[in-house]
Amino acid sequence: MVHFLVRSSLAGLLLLGFGSAASAEETVVVNMDQAKVMHISAPAATVIIGNPSIADATIQDRQTLVITGRGYGTTNFIVLDEKGEAIADAQVRVEAPDRDVVTIFRHNAAGRSTYSCGDICQPMINVGDDPGSYGIVLDQTKSRNSNAATRGGVQ
């Protein structure tokens, strides 16, 4: 299920499909490594992201945008039509997931480790974690993804 966490004035614009340009004071909140779908009423020609290391935006079709959280922080995005007119101009803030995540801080060892928890907790890659545990999880994830890709998704 995709939903927006937005300030109330932007929520109205989203429901109307960005009938007019949104103010730069509006904020769309997206979690790191997650995407949100935005439907706009006018066809988009260009999406500009202030800092692409924080968020990414792609035009799925002329009236559907996908905003993806890439790094923690706040940046802006501007959507232009074919004439170069602003359809939307808003802030996007990328935050950590607010549920199903456990962070362990260690006093006697370096840094912290982060886990994604459902029925059981599994280590996850999280910016700011201890470089040792981050590197191990990153290497294992790359290896797993490489195996899945070379075997056609069969492990």
N, C-alpha and C positions, 0 to 999 in steps of 0.2 A: 504494500500500500504506500503510495506517495502522498505526502502532505507537506504543506508549508508552515513554518514557524515564522510569522512575519508580524510587524507592527500593524495595528488595525487599519490605518489609512492605506497601506500597500495591499492589505488583504482585499479591500474593496476594488482596487485597481486590478488585482489578479483575477478576481471573480468576473470583472467586466472585461478581462482580457487586455489590460493596458490600453483602454480606450483613449487615453492621452498619456503623455510622457510622465513617468513617475519622478518624483523629486529625489535628489541625491541624498536626502535625509532618511529615506526608506531603507530598511535592511531585510534581506533574505538570509536566513540562517540555514546552513547545511553542515552536516557532519563530515569530518575528514573521511576520505575514501568512499563517500556515498554521493549519489546523484539525486537531483530533483528535476521534475518535469515542469516546465512553465508553458502555458498556452497563451498566445498573444492574439489580439484581434486583427492587427494589420500585418501583412507579410514582411518578414525581416529579410534584409539583404546582408547586413553586417552586424557582428557582435564584437565589441571591444571590451577586453578585460584589462583593468589597470595593472594588476600584477598576476600573471599567469602561474606563478609558483604557489599562489594561494588558492585560486579557483580557475576552472576551465569552463568554457561554454561552447556548445556546438549547436548548430541549427539542424534539428532532426528532420523537419520539413519547414516550409516557409512560415508556419505559425506555431511551431513547437520548438522550444529551446530545452537543452539539457545542461544544467549547471552541476559541476562536479567539484567537490572539495579536494584540493591537492595538498594544502599546507595550512597550518593554523594562522589565523590573522583576519584582517579586514581589508578589502579592496573594493573597487567599484566595477560595475559593468554598464555599458551603454549599448542599446540596440537601435540600429538605424534602418530606415526603409530605403528603397531604391533611389530616392531623391536626396538621401543623406540627412533626412529629418529624423530627430530623435523620437523613437517610439517609447523607450524606457531609459531611465538613468537612475540607477539605484546602487546601494551598497550590498555587498555579500560578505557575510562573516562565516568563517569556517571554524567549527568548534569540535571538541572531542565528543565521541558518543556519550550520551548521558545514562546509558543503562547497559547491563550485561558486560561491563568492563571492570576488572579489578587491577589496581596498581599496587605493587609491593615495593616499599621503600626499605632499604637495608642500612642499618647503622654501622655494622662491623664489616661490610663489604661495599664495594663501589656501586653507587647508583641505584637504579630501580628497574623493575621488570613489569610488563603489562600483559594481562591475560584477557582473552575473550571468553566469557562464561555463558554457557547454555546449560545443558545437563551436566557437562564437565567443563573445566577450564582448560584452554589451550593457549600457549604463548602466541603473542601477536607482535607484529612490527609496529613500533610506536616511536615517533621522534621524541628524543629526550631520554630514552631508556639507556641503561648502561651499554657502552659500545660493545662489550663482549657478548652479552645476551642478544643484543640487537643484531650483531653480525651473524651469530649462530642461527637465529630464527630466519634472517634474510637469506642466508645460504641454503637452509633447508627448504624454504619456500620456493626459491629459484629452482632448486633441483627437482622438487615435486612438480612444479609447473612445466619444466622442461620435459620430464618423463611423461606427463599427461599429454603434452603437445606432440611428442614424437610417437606416442602409441595411440594417437587418435582419441585421446580422452580416456583410454582404458589403462588402469594402473595395476 
